[in-house]
Amino acid sequence: KAINYYGPELNSDYNLFNLQKPANEGSHSITGDPAFADAETCNFILKSSSAAIDKGSYDIVKHIKQDAYGTALPQGTGVDIGAYEYAGTP
């Protein structure tokens, strides 16, 4: 759901930016620390402190029922931004 194409413009929304949100970004996008488990080793599972938790679009559940590891969506009060749904650990 993050990127949608409507006619001559490319629109994106429900994204997490670590430093600064671009001016043309959708109204549901946020800035914050993604708090990955270990980004240096490409472990992009979310920690409990991640700003991405419960900030994604619930519309995704209509099309995708689980994350990249097979974890059911959602695990909390909302869907998380990114490929991995926070499921309690790390």
DSSP file (Angstrom, degrees, kcal/mol; ACC not computed):
  #  RESIDUE AA STRUCTURE BP1 BP2  ACC     N-H-->O    O-->H-N    N-H-->O    O-->H-N    TCO  KAPPA ALPHA  PHI   PSI    X-CA   Y-CA   Z-CA
    1    1 A K              0   0    0      0, 0.0    12,-0.2     0, 0.0    58,-0.0   0.000 360.0 360.0 360.0 -15.2    0.0    0.0    0.0
    2    2 A A        +     0   0    0      1,-0.1    11,-2.3    10,-0.1     2,-0.5   0.845 360.0  39.6 -60.9 -36.7    3.0    2.3    0.5
    3    3 A I  E     +A   12   0A   0      9,-0.2     2,-0.4    11,-0.1     9,-0.2  -0.961  67.1 175.1-120.9 127.5    3.2    3.3   -3.2
    4    4 A N  E     -A   11   0A   0      7,-3.1     7,-2.4    -2,-0.5     2,-0.6  -0.967  20.2-145.3-127.0 144.3    0.2    4.0   -5.4
    5    5 A Y  E     +A   10   0A   0     -2,-0.4     2,-0.5     5,-0.2     5,-0.2  -0.942  20.3 172.7-113.5 115.3    0.1    5.2   -9.0
    6    6 A Y  E >   -A    9   0A   0      3,-1.5     3,-1.4    -2,-0.6    -2,-0.0  -0.889  58.8 -63.5-122.5  98.1   -2.8    7.5   -9.9
    7    7 A G  T 3  S-     0   0    0     -2,-0.5    -1,-0.1     1,-0.2     0, 0.0  -0.377 114.6  -7.2  64.9-133.8   -2.5    8.9  -13.3
    8    8 A P  T 3  S+     0   0    0      0, 0.0     2,-0.3     0, 0.0    -1,-0.2   0.535 122.3  71.4 -78.8  -5.1    0.5   11.3  -13.9
    9    9 A E  E <   -A    6   0A   0     -3,-1.4    -3,-1.5     2,-0.0     2,-0.6  -0.855  69.0-140.9-115.0 147.8    1.6   11.4  -10.3
   10   10 A L  E     -A    5   0A   0     -2,-0.3     2,-0.4    -5,-0.2    -5,-0.2  -0.928  25.0-167.5-101.6 121.4    3.2    8.8   -8.1
   11   11 A N  E     -A    4   0A   0     -7,-2.4    -7,-3.1    -2,-0.6     2,-0.4  -0.894   6.5-174.4-112.1 138.2    1.8    9.0   -4.5
   12   12 A S  E     +A    3   0A   0     -2,-0.4    14,-1.6    12,-0.3     2,-0.3  -0.969  10.1 160.0-130.7 151.2    3.3    7.3   -1.5
   13   13 A D        +     0   0    0    -11,-2.3    44,-0.1    -2,-0.4    14,-0.1  -0.955  48.9  49.3-158.9 167.5    1.9    7.1    2.1
   14   14 A Y  S    S+     0   0    0     -2,-0.3     2,-0.3     1,-0.2    43,-0.2   0.924  76.9 139.8  57.9  49.3    2.3    5.0    5.3
   15   15 A N        -     0   0    0     11,-0.1    15,-2.7    -3,-0.1     2,-0.5  -0.835  48.0-135.6-117.4 158.1    6.1    5.2    5.3
   16   16 A L  E     -b   30   0B   0     -2,-0.3     2,-0.5    13,-0.2    15,-0.2  -0.971  16.3-166.0-116.2 123.7    8.5    5.7    8.1
   17   17 A F  E     -b   31   0B   0     13,-2.8    15,-2.2    -2,-0.5     4,-0.1  -0.930  12.2-154.2-111.1 131.9   11.4    8.2    7.7
   18   18 A N  S    S+     0   0    0     -2,-0.5    -1,-0.1    13,-0.2     3,-0.1   0.825  87.5  13.7 -74.5 -32.5   14.3    8.1   10.1
   19   19 A L  S    S-     0   0    0      1,-0.3     2,-0.4    12,-0.1    -2,-0.1   0.838 127.4  -8.8-109.9 -65.4   15.3   11.8    9.7
   20   20 A Q        -     0   0    0     10,-0.1    -1,-0.3    12,-0.0    -2,-0.1  -0.994  59.4-124.7-145.6 133.2   12.9   14.0    7.9
   21   21 A K        -     0   0    0     -2,-0.4    10,-0.1    -4,-0.1    -5,-0.0  -0.602  36.7-113.6 -75.4 130.1    9.7   13.4    6.0
   22   22 A P    >   -     0   0    0      0, 0.0     3,-1.6     0, 0.0    -1,-0.1  -0.291  22.7-118.3 -61.9 151.1    9.8   14.8    2.4
   23   23 A A  T 3  S+     0   0    0      1,-0.3    -2,-0.1     0, 0.0     0, 0.0   0.809 112.1  51.0 -61.8 -32.2    7.3   17.6    1.8
   24   24 A N  T 3  S+     0   0    0    -13,-0.0   -12,-0.3     2,-0.0    -1,-0.3   0.249  85.2 119.3 -92.9  13.7    5.4   15.7   -0.9
   25   25 A E  S <  S-     0   0    0     -3,-1.6   -12,-0.2     1,-0.1    -4,-0.0  -0.428  72.1 -90.2 -80.2 154.3    4.9   12.6    1.3
   26   26 A G    >   -     0   0    0    -14,-1.6     3,-1.2     1,-0.1   -11,-0.1  -0.100  34.0-110.8 -62.1 160.7    1.4   11.3    2.2
   27   27 A S  T 3  S+     0   0    0      1,-0.3    -1,-0.1   -14,-0.1   -14,-0.1   0.659 114.3  55.6 -70.6 -16.6   -0.3   12.4    5.4
   28   28 A H  T 3  S+     0   0    0      2,-0.1    -1,-0.3    29,-0.0     2,-0.1   0.528  83.4 104.1 -93.9  -6.6    0.0    9.0    7.1
   29   29 A S    <   -     0   0    0     -3,-1.2     2,-0.3   -15,-0.2   -13,-0.2  -0.449  53.9-167.6 -73.7 150.2    3.8    8.8    6.8
   30   30 A I  E     -b   16   0B   0    -15,-2.7   -13,-2.8    -2,-0.1     2,-0.4  -0.849  19.8-127.4-134.1 166.2    5.8    9.5    9.9
   31   31 A T  E     +b   17   0B   0     -2,-0.3     2,-0.3   -15,-0.2   -13,-0.2  -0.895  52.1 103.1-111.6 149.9    9.3   10.2   11.1
   32   32 A G  S    S-     0   0    0    -15,-2.2    18,-0.1    -2,-0.4    -2,-0.0  -0.928  72.0 -56.3 161.5 177.1   10.9    8.2   13.9
   33   33 A D        -     0   0    0     -2,-0.3    18,-2.6    16,-0.2    19,-0.3  -0.724  32.7-155.8 -84.4 120.8   13.3    5.5   14.8
   34   34 A P        -     0   0    0      0, 0.0    13,-0.4     0, 0.0    18,-0.2   0.754  22.2-152.8 -68.1 -21.2   12.5    2.2   13.0
   35   35 A A        -     0   0    0     11,-0.1    12,-2.7     1,-0.1    15,-0.3   0.931  15.6-167.0  48.7  59.5   14.4    0.4   15.8
   36   36 A F  E     -C   46   0C   0     10,-0.2     3,-0.3     1,-0.1    10,-0.2  -0.435  29.2-118.8 -71.7 151.5   15.5   -2.6   13.8
   37   37 A A  E    S-     0   0C   0      8,-2.8     7,-0.2     1,-0.2    -1,-0.1   0.920  96.0 -18.6 -57.6 -47.1   16.8   -5.6   15.7
   38   38 A D  E > > +C   43   0C   0      5,-2.4     5,-2.5     7,-0.2     3,-1.3  -0.452  63.1 177.7-164.2  81.7   20.2   -5.4   13.9
   39   39 A A  G > 5S+     0   0    0     -3,-0.3     3,-1.7     1,-0.3     5,-0.1   0.799  79.9  66.7 -60.7 -30.7   20.3   -3.4   10.7
   40   40 A E  G 3 5S+     0   0    0      1,-0.3    -1,-0.3     2,-0.1    -2,-0.0   0.802 108.8  37.9 -63.2 -28.0   24.0   -3.9   10.3
   41   41 A T  G < 5S-     0   0    0     -3,-1.3    -1,-0.3     2,-0.1    -2,-0.2   0.158 122.3-106.1-106.2  17.2   23.4   -7.7    9.8
   42   42 A C  T < 5S+     0   0    0     -3,-1.7     2,-1.0     1,-0.2    -3,-0.2   0.781  71.8 145.1  64.0  30.9   20.2   -7.0    7.7
   43   43 A N  E   < +C   38   0C   0     -5,-2.5    -5,-2.4     1,-0.1    -1,-0.2  -0.828  18.7 173.2 -97.3  96.2   17.9   -8.1   10.6
   44   44 A F  E     +     0   0C   0     -2,-1.0    40,-0.3    -8,-0.2     2,-0.1   0.125  27.0 132.1 -96.4  20.2   15.0   -5.8   10.0
   45   45 A I  E     -     0   0C   0      1,-0.1    -8,-2.8    38,-0.1     2,-0.2  -0.488  62.6-109.7 -65.8 142.9   12.7   -7.3   12.6
   46   46 A L  E     -C   36   0C   0    -10,-0.2    41,-0.2    -2,-0.1   -10,-0.2  -0.531  21.4-139.8 -81.4 140.4   11.2   -4.5   14.7
   47   47 A K    >   -     0   0    0    -12,-2.7     3,-1.9   -13,-0.4     6,-0.2  -0.506  35.3-101.4 -84.5 165.9   12.1   -3.9   18.4
   48   48 A S  T 3  S+     0   0    0      1,-0.3    -1,-0.1    -2,-0.2    -2,-0.0   0.710 121.6  58.9 -62.8 -19.6    9.4   -3.0   20.8
   49   49 A S  T 3  S+     0   0    0    -14,-0.1    -1,-0.3     3,-0.0   -16,-0.2   0.382  77.6 130.0 -89.8   4.0   10.5    0.6   20.6
   50   50 A S    X   -     0   0    0     -3,-1.9     3,-0.9   -15,-0.3   -15,-0.1  -0.332  55.9-146.4 -65.9 136.1   10.0    0.9   16.9
   51   51 A A  T 3  S+     0   0    0    -18,-2.6    -1,-0.1     1,-0.2   -16,-0.1   0.601  95.6  69.8 -72.4 -11.8    8.0    3.9   15.6
   52   52 A A  T >  S+     0   0    0    -19,-0.3    29,-2.0   -18,-0.2     3,-1.6   0.655  70.2 114.1 -80.6 -16.5    6.7    1.6   12.8
   53   53 A I  T <  S-     0   0    0     -3,-0.9    27,-0.1     1,-0.3    26,-0.1  -0.375  93.8  -9.3 -66.3 127.2    4.5   -0.5   15.1
   54   54 A D  T 3  S+     0   0    0     24,-0.3    -1,-0.3    -2,-0.2    26,-0.2   0.658 107.4 105.5  63.1  20.6    0.8   -0.2   14.5
   55   55 A K    <   +     0   0    0     -3,-1.6    25,-0.2    23,-0.2    -2,-0.1   0.340  53.7  97.9-110.4   5.3    1.3    2.8   12.1
   56   56 A G  S    S-     0   0    0     23,-3.5     2,-0.5    -4,-0.3    23,-0.3  -0.176  84.5 -80.5 -85.6-177.8    0.7    1.0    8.7
   57   57 A S    >   -     0   0    0    -43,-0.2     3,-1.3    23,-0.2     4,-0.2  -0.730  24.1-151.9 -88.1 126.8   -2.4    0.8    6.6
   58   58 A Y  G >  S+     0   0    0     -2,-0.5     3,-1.3     1,-0.2     4,-0.3   0.687  89.5  78.8 -68.3 -17.6   -5.0   -1.7    7.7
   59   59 A D  G >  S+     0   0    0      1,-0.3     3,-1.4     2,-0.2     4,-0.4   0.767  78.4  71.0 -61.3 -25.6   -6.1   -1.9    4.0
   60   60 A I  G X> S+     0   0    0     -3,-1.3     4,-3.2     1,-0.3     3,-1.6   0.807  83.5  68.9 -62.3 -29.7   -3.1   -4.2    3.4
   61   61 A V  G <4 S+     0   0    0     -3,-1.3    -1,-0.3     1,-0.3    -2,-0.2   0.725  87.9  66.2 -65.2 -21.1   -4.9   -7.0    5.4
   62   62 A K  G <4 S+     0   0    0     -3,-1.4    -1,-0.3    -4,-0.3    -2,-0.2   0.799 119.6  20.5 -65.6 -27.7   -7.4   -7.3    2.6
   63   63 A H  T <4 S+     0   0    0     -3,-1.6     2,-0.5    -4,-0.4    -2,-0.2   0.718 127.3  42.6-114.2 -32.1   -4.7   -8.5    0.3
   64   64 A I     <  -     0   0    0     -4,-3.2    -1,-0.3     1,-0.1     3,-0.1  -0.982  52.0-178.0-126.1 124.3   -1.9   -9.8    2.5
   65   65 A K        +     0   0    0     -2,-0.5     8,-2.3    -3,-0.1     2,-0.3   0.543  68.5  28.4 -99.4  -9.8   -2.6  -11.9    5.6
   66   66 A Q  B    S-D   72   0D   0      6,-0.3     6,-0.2     1,-0.0    -1,-0.1  -0.978  74.8-113.4-149.9 160.5    1.0  -12.4    6.8
   67   67 A D    >   -     0   0    0      4,-2.4     3,-1.6    -2,-0.3    17,-0.2  -0.074  53.8 -77.3 -83.7-171.0    4.4  -10.7    6.9
   68   68 A A  T 3  S+     0   0    0     15,-2.4    16,-0.1     1,-0.3    -1,-0.1   0.707 133.3  46.8 -64.1 -21.4    7.6  -11.9    5.2
   69   69 A Y  T 3  S-     0   0    0     14,-0.3    -1,-0.3     2,-0.1    15,-0.1   0.436 122.9-101.7 -97.7  -1.6    8.2  -14.5    8.0
   70   70 A G    <   +     0   0    0     -3,-1.6     2,-0.3     1,-0.3    -2,-0.1   0.554  69.6 151.2  92.9   8.7    4.6  -15.8    7.9
   71   71 A T        -     0   0    0      1,-0.1    -4,-2.4    14,-0.1    -1,-0.3  -0.587  51.3-109.4 -74.2 131.9    3.4  -13.9   11.0
   72   72 A A  B     -D   66   0D   0     -2,-0.3    -6,-0.3    -6,-0.2    -1,-0.1  -0.291  43.0 -92.6 -63.2 144.1   -0.3  -13.1   10.8
   73   73 A L  S    S+     0   0    0     -8,-2.3     6,-0.1     1,-0.1     2,-0.1  -0.840  96.9  23.8-102.2 142.0   -1.3   -9.5   10.3
   74   74 A P        +     0   0    0      0, 0.0     5,-0.2     0, 0.0    -1,-0.1   0.790  54.9 172.9 -86.1 165.9   -1.9   -7.6   12.5
   75   75 A Q  S    S+     0   0    0      3,-0.5     4,-0.1    11,-0.1     2,-0.1   0.650  74.2  23.1-100.8 -22.7   -0.3   -8.6   15.8
   76   76 A G  S    S-     0   0    0      2,-0.8     3,-0.0     0, 0.0     4,-0.0  -0.092 117.1 -56.3-117.2-143.7   -1.2   -5.4   17.8
   77   77 A T  S    S+     0   0    0     -2,-0.1     2,-0.3     2,-0.0     0, 0.0   0.548 119.2   8.0 -81.8  -7.0   -3.9   -2.8   17.5
   78   78 A G  S    S-     0   0    0    -21,-0.0    -2,-0.8   -20,-0.0    -3,-0.5  -0.944  90.1 -78.1-158.4 176.1   -2.8   -2.0   13.9
   79   79 A V        -     0   0    0    -23,-0.3   -23,-3.5    -2,-0.3     2,-0.2  -0.617  46.5-124.3 -83.5 143.1   -0.6   -3.2   11.1
   80   80 A D        -     0   0    0     -2,-0.3     2,-0.4   -26,-0.2   -27,-0.2  -0.558  21.9-110.4 -85.7 152.3    3.1   -2.3   11.3
   81   81 A I  S    S+     0   0    0    -29,-2.0     3,-0.2    -2,-0.2     2,-0.2  -0.673  82.0  29.2 -77.2 132.7    5.0   -0.4    8.6
   82   82 A G  S    S-     0   0    0     -2,-0.4    -2,-0.1     1,-0.1   -26,-0.0  -0.526 103.3 -60.0 113.1-178.1    7.5   -2.6    6.8
   83   83 A A  S    S+     0   0    0     -2,-0.2   -15,-2.4   -39,-0.1     2,-0.5   0.667 111.9  61.7 -79.5 -18.4    7.9   -6.3    5.8
   84   84 A Y  S    S-     0   0    0    -40,-0.3     2,-0.4    -3,-0.2   -38,-0.1  -0.942  70.8-144.0-121.0 128.4    7.9   -7.6    9.4
   85   85 A E        -     0   0    0     -2,-0.5     2,-0.3   -14,-0.1   -18,-0.1  -0.725  30.3-114.0 -85.7 131.1    5.1   -7.4   11.9
   86   86 A Y        +     0   0    0     -2,-0.4   -11,-0.1     1,-0.1   -39,-0.1  -0.507  37.0 177.1 -66.8 125.8    6.3   -7.0   15.5
   87   87 A A        -     0   0    0      2,-0.5    -1,-0.1    -2,-0.3    -2,-0.0   0.127  60.4 -76.9-121.6  19.4    5.3  -10.1   17.4
   88   88 A G  S    S+     0   0    0      1,-0.0   -40,-0.1   -41,-0.0    -2,-0.1   0.040  93.1 101.0 113.6 -28.2    6.7   -9.5   20.8
   89   89 A T              0   0    0      1,-0.2    -2,-0.5   -42,-0.1   -43,-0.1  -0.983 360.0 360.0-138.8 149.4   10.4  -10.1   20.5
   90   90 A P              0   0    0      0, 0.0    -1,-0.2     0, 0.0   -43,-0.2  -0.992 360.0 360.0 -80.8 360.0   13.2   -8.9   20.2
